[in-house]
Amino acid sequence: MNCEEATKLLDGYLDGELDPITSQQIEQHLRDCRT
């Protein structure tokens, strides 16, 4: 997942609306992203 994808999905993530796999991908991106 890149920053653009994560940004688009962030509201849904924060609201708990995403499936577990997508949520995990966002969490991994937030941990690993350097920007």
SULKA-V527277 format. One record per residue. N is the residue number from 0. PHI is phi in radians with two decimals (NA if undefined). PSI is psi in radians with two decimals (999 if undefined). D_CENTER is the distance of its C-alpha to the mean C-alpha in whole Angstrom. Layout:
# SULKA-V527277
{{N;PHI;PSI;D_CENTER} {N;PHI;PSI;D_CENTER}}
This chain:
# SULKA-V527277
{{0;NA;2.41;8} {1;-1.83;3.07;9} {2;-1.05;-0.70;9} {3;-1.11;-0.78;10} {4;-1.11;-0.78;7} {5;-1.09;-0.71;4} {6;-1.09;-0.73;7} {7;-1.12;-0.55;8} {8;-1.69;-0.08;6} {9;-1.08;-0.73;6} {10;-1.06;-0.79;9} {11;-1.10;-0.64;9} {12;-1.12;-0.85;6} {13;-1.13;-0.52;9} {14;-1.51;-0.03;12} {15;1.26;0.48;11} {16;-1.67;-0.11;12} {17;-1.63;2.75;9} {18;-1.23;2.77;11} {19;-1.01;-0.64;11} {20;-1.16;-0.80;10} {21;-1.13;-0.71;7} {22;-1.05;-0.73;6} {23;-1.13;-0.67;7} {24;-1.13;-0.70;6} {25;-1.14;-0.78;2} {26;-1.03;-0.74;6} {27;-1.13;-0.74;8} {28;-1.08;-0.78;6} {29;-1.11;-0.60;7} {30;-1.22;-0.72;10} {31;-1.66;-0.32;11} {32;-1.23;2.38;11} {33;-1.70;-0.10;14} {34;-1.69;999;14}}
